[in-house]
Amino acid sequence: MTETDAALRALAHNVRAARTRAGLSLDELCRRAKVSKGALAGLEKAQGNPNFATLVRLADTLGVSVSALMEGPAEGRVRVVTAGAVMPLWKGERGSEARLMLTTSGSAPVEVWRWTLEPGEEYPSHPHQAGVVETVSVTAGQMVLVVDGAEHPVEAGQTAAFDGDTAHTYRGAGTGRCHLIMTVHLPPGPA
């Protein structure tokens, strides 16, 4: 079995389990997450190749992190993840990409993402559930963070934080590739 097959099986199992825990039928989850029934049915059978936006909508609707939908069994006390060990969840036409490196455990998990943005390439994100806070820390290059229509330049050595429950876009700026680490702080789950 390839790594991709294993990842699809873990995703299928985790989506089904989260949907069952939430007490949602396939039809109801499709309606709430605005995902086609065919796409969700295929995903739950470990078929197809779901895109990043679909995974985010499913995670938000189910009240879990994207990585909670994707991760396999726990691996012990310390988890070290290299960028090459995780597939990009988004790739831009010019070579930009986003990789979900890991998610911390606990009642208020944090997702840790590694992004590269090519100049002029952007990723528009829909609003997340209330209580989500994002940070972007630029390690090289420049980007423009657009939150609720307002542009905020962020360059190497700077970090920006914002509430993720409004429309936001990440755009590469300047003349070279932008590297950044993004964290997504999820609201505490039910006790």
NUBA-292235 format. One line per field, with one value per residue (C-alpha): x negated, y negated, z; residue number from 1; residue in one letter. Coordinates in steps of 0.5 Angstrom, whole numbers, padded with zeros to 4 digits, always signed. Each point is the difference from the previous one (the first is absolute). Layout:
! NUBA-292235
c1	c(X, ...)
c2	c(Y, ...)
c3	c(Z, ...)
resi	c(NUM, ...)
resn	c(A, ...)
//
This chain:
! NUBA-292235
c1	c(+0000, -0003, +0000, +0005, +0005, -0001, +0001, +0007, +0002, -0002, +0004, +0006, +0000, -0001, +0006, +0005, -0002, +0001, +0006, +0003, -0002, +0003, +0007, +0000, +0003, -0004, +0005, +0000, -0008, +0000, +0006, -0004, -0007, +0002, -0003, +0003, +0003, -0005, -0006, +0002, +0002, -0007, -0004, +0003, -0001, -0008, +0001, -0001, -0005, +0004, -0003, -0002, +0007, +0004, -0004, +0000, +0008, +0001, -0005, +0004, +0006, -0002, -0003, -0007, -0007, -0002, -0005, +0004, +0004, -0007, -0004, -0001, -0001, -0004, -0008, -0002, -0002, -0005, +0002, -0005, +0003, -0004, +0003, -0002, +0004, +0007, +0003, +0002, +0008, +0000, -0005, +0001, -0001, -0007, -0003, +0003, +0002, +0003, -0002, +0003, -0005, +0003, +0006, -0001, +0004, +0004, +0007, -0002, -0005, -0005, -0001, -0007, -0001, -0006, +0002, -0004, +0003, -0002, +0000, +0007, +0003, +0005, +0005, +0007, +0003, +0007, +0002, -0002, +0005, +0000, -0006, -0005, -0006, -0006, -0007, -0005, -0007, -0004, -0007, -0002, +0002, +0007, +0007, +0007, +0005, +0007, +0005, +0007, -0002, -0006, -0007, -0006, -0007, -0004, -0007, -0006, -0001, +0008, +0006, +0007, +0006, +0007, +0007, +0001, +0008, +0000, -0002, -0008, -0005, -0008, -0004, -0007, -0003, -0007, -0004, -0002, +0003, +0004, -0001, +0004, +0003, +0007, +0003, +0008, +0002, +0007, +0005, +0000, +0005, +0005, -0002)
c2	c(+0000, -0007, -0006, -0003, +0006, +0000, -0007, +0001, +0005, -0004, -0006, +0005, +0003, -0007, -0003, +0006, +0000, -0008, +0000, +0006, -0004, -0006, +0004, -0002, +0004, -0001, -0004, -0005, -0001, -0001, -0005, -0004, +0001, -0002, +0006, +0005, +0006, +0004, -0003, +0001, +0007, +0001, -0003, +0005, +0006, -0002, -0002, -0007, -0005, -0006, -0007, -0004, -0005, +0007, +0002, -0007, +0000, +0007, -0001, -0007, +0004, +0005, -0004, +0003, -0002, +0002, +0004, +0004, +0002, +0002, +0003, +0008, +0003, -0004, +0001, -0001, -0005, -0004, -0001, -0003, -0002, -0002, -0004, +0006, +0005, -0004, -0001, -0007, -0002, -0005, -0002, -0006, -0001, -0003, +0004, -0002, +0005, +0001, +0006, +0002, +0002, +0003, -0002, +0000, +0004, -0003, -0004, -0006, +0003, -0004, +0002, -0001, -0002, -0001, -0005, -0002, -0006, -0002, -0007, -0002, +0007, +0000, +0005, -0003, +0003, +0000, -0002, +0006, +0001, -0005, +0000, +0002, -0004, +0000, -0002, -0001, -0001, -0002, +0004, -0003, -0004, -0005, +0002, -0004, +0002, -0002, +0000, -0002, -0004, -0004, +0002, +0001, +0000, +0005, +0002, +0004, +0000, -0003, +0004, -0002, +0003, -0001, +0003, +0006, -0001, -0005, +0001, -0001, +0001, +0002, -0003, +0000, -0007, -0003, +0004, +0006, +0006, -0001, +0005, +0000, +0004, +0000, +0002, +0001, +0000, +0004, -0002, +0005, +0006, +0002, +0002)
c3	c(+0000, -0002, +0005, -0004, +0001, +0007, +0001, -0004, +0004, +0007, -0003, -0002, +0007, +0003, -0004, +0001, +0008, +0001, -0004, +0004, +0007, -0003, -0001, -0007, -0006, -0007, -0003, +0006, +0000, -0007, +0001, +0006, -0003, -0007, -0003, -0006, +0003, -0005, +0002, +0007, -0001, -0004, +0005, +0006, -0005, +0000, -0008, -0003, +0001, +0005, -0001, +0006, +0000, +0000, +0006, +0004, -0001, +0002, +0006, +0002, +0000, +0004, +0005, -0001, -0003, -0007, +0003, +0004, -0006, -0003, +0005, +0001, +0007, +0006, -0001, +0007, +0005, -0005, -0008, -0005, -0006, -0006, -0006, -0005, +0004, -0001, -0007, -0001, +0001, -0005, -0006, -0004, -0007, +0001, +0005, +0006, +0005, +0007, +0005, +0006, +0004, +0007, +0005, +0007, +0004, +0006, +0001, -0004, -0006, -0004, -0007, -0003, -0007, -0005, -0006, -0006, -0004, -0007, -0001, -0003, +0002, +0005, +0004, +0002, +0006, +0002, +0007, +0006, +0006, +0005, +0005, -0005, +0000, -0005, +0000, -0005, +0001, -0006, +0000, -0007, -0005, +0000, +0000, +0000, +0005, -0002, +0006, -0001, -0007, +0004, -0002, +0005, -0003, +0004, -0001, +0002, +0008, +0001, +0003, -0001, +0004, -0002, +0001, -0005, +0000, -0006, -0007, -0001, -0005, +0000, -0006, -0002, -0001, -0002, -0005, +0004, +0003, +0007, +0005, +0006, +0006, +0001, +0007, +0000, +0007, +0001, +0005, +0006, -0002, +0005, +0007)
resi	c(1, 2, 3, 4, 5, 6, 7, 8, 9, 10, 11, 12, 13, 14, 15, 16, 17, 18, 19, 20, 21, 22, 23, 24, 25, 26, 27, 28, 29, 30, 31, 32, 33, 34, 35, 36, 37, 38, 39, 40, 41, 42, 43, 44, 45, 46, 47, 48, 49, 50, 51, 52, 53, 54, 55, 56, 57, 58, 59, 60, 61, 62, 63, 64, 65, 66, 67, 68, 69, 70, 71, 72, 73, 74, 75, 76, 77, 78, 79, 80, 81, 82, 83, 84, 85, 86, 87, 88, 89, 90, 91, 92, 93, 94, 95, 96, 97, 98, 99, 100, 101, 102, 103, 104, 105, 106, 107, 108, 109, 110, 111, 112, 113, 114, 115, 116, 117, 118, 119, 120, 121, 122, 123, 124, 125, 126, 127, 128, 129, 130, 131, 132, 133, 134, 135, 136, 137, 138, 139, 140, 141, 142, 143, 144, 145, 146, 147, 148, 149, 150, 151, 152, 153, 154, 155, 156, 157, 158, 159, 160, 161, 162, 163, 164, 165, 166, 167, 168, 169, 170, 171, 172, 173, 174, 175, 176, 177, 178, 179, 180, 181, 182, 183, 184, 185, 186, 187, 188, 189, 190, 191)
resn	c(M, T, E, T, D, A, A, L, R, A, L, A, H, N, V, R, A, A, R, T, R, A, G, L, S, L, D, E, L, C, R, R, A, K, V, S, K, G, A, L, A, G, L, E, K, A, Q, G, N, P, N, F, A, T, L, V, R, L, A, D, T, L, G, V, S, V, S, A, L, M, E, G, P, A, E, G, R, V, R, V, V, T, A, G, A, V, M, P, L, W, K, G, E, R, G, S, E, A, R, L, M, L, T, T, S, G, S, A, P, V, E, V, W, R, W, T, L, E, P, G, E, E, Y, P, S, H, P, H, Q, A, G, V, V, E, T, V, S, V, T, A, G, Q, M, V, L, V, V, D, G, A, E, H, P, V, E, A, G, Q, T, A, A, F, D, G, D, T, A, H, T, Y, R, G, A, G, T, G, R, C, H, L, I, M, T, V, H, L, P, P, G, P, A)
//
